[in-house]
C-alpha cells in the first residue's frame, strides 16, 4: 500500500463495482473539482474510523 492511501480506500475491483451505481456527472456546469473515487474514499474513511469531518486529514 502506498503511503498516501488508507486501509479504508477502495480497491480497483471494488471501485469497478461501485462506479456504475453513481449518478452521471452534470455536463452543463463546471467540471468536478475532486475525483469521485476520492470522495467515496473520504466517506469510507470517516465511516470506518468514526472521526468527525473536521478531523479528516488534508
C-alpha positions as a Python dict, from the first residue, in 0.01 Angstrom:
ca = {
    (1, 'X'): (0, 0, 0),
    (2, 'X'): (140, 339, -94),
    (3, 'X'): (190, 596, 186),
    (4, 'X'): (-87, 825, 56),
    (5, 'X'): (-351, 550, 76),
    (6, 'X'): (-556, 441, 376),
    (7, 'X'): (-671, 90, 462),
    (8, 'X'): (-1030, 207, 406),
    (9, 'X'): (-963, 309, 43),
    (10, 'X'): (-1141, 114, -228),
    (11, 'X'): (-950, -140, -430),
    (12, 'X'): (-971, -123, -808),
    (13, 'X'): (-1208, -422, -809),
    (14, 'X'): (-1438, -257, -552),
    (15, 'X'): (-1437, 70, -747),
    (16, 'X'): (-1538, -114, -1065),
    (17, 'X'): (-1847, -242, -881),
    (18, 'X'): (-1943, 93, -726),
    (19, 'X'): (-1870, 336, -1011),
    (20, 'X'): (-2167, 234, -1232),
    (21, 'X'): (-2405, 292, -937),
    (22, 'X'): (-2313, 661, -906),
    (23, 'X'): (-2518, 917, -1097),
    (24, 'X'): (-2370, 1062, -1414),
    (25, 'X'): (-2196, 1399, -1368),
    (26, 'X'): (-2372, 1708, -1498),
    (27, 'X'): (-2238, 1811, -1837),
    (28, 'X'): (-2372, 2166, -1833),
    (29, 'X'): (-2191, 2301, -1528),
    (30, 'X'): (-1836, 2339, -1422),
    (31, 'X'): (-1618, 2028, -1418),
    (32, 'X'): (-1592, 1828, -1099),
    (33, 'X'): (-1317, 1955, -873),
    (34, 'X'): (-1242, 1624, -699),
    (35, 'X'): (-1244, 1274, -847),
    (36, 'X'): (-1548, 1072, -743),
    (37, 'X'): (-1334, 786, -620),
    (38, 'X'): (-1155, 1016, -377),
    (39, 'X'): (-1488, 1143, -243),
    (40, 'X'): (-1607, 785, -184),
    (41, 'X'): (-1273, 703, -19),
    (42, 'X'): (-1311, 1002, 214),
    (43, 'X'): (-1664, 895, 312),
    (44, 'X'): (-1545, 539, 379),
    (45, 'X'): (-1256, 673, 588),
    (46, 'X'): (-1497, 862, 813),
    (47, 'X'): (-1744, 573, 833),
    (48, 'X'): (-1475, 319, 919),
    (49, 'X'): (-1270, 534, 1156),
    (50, 'X'): (-1556, 719, 1323),
    (51, 'X'): (-1382, 1056, 1315),
    (52, 'X'): (-1577, 1380, 1267),
    (53, 'X'): (-1548, 1557, 931),
    (54, 'X'): (-1340, 1838, 1082),
    (55, 'X'): (-1073, 1584, 1178),
    (56, 'X'): (-1048, 1442, 828),
    (57, 'X'): (-682, 1456, 716),
    (58, 'X'): (-598, 1707, 449),
}
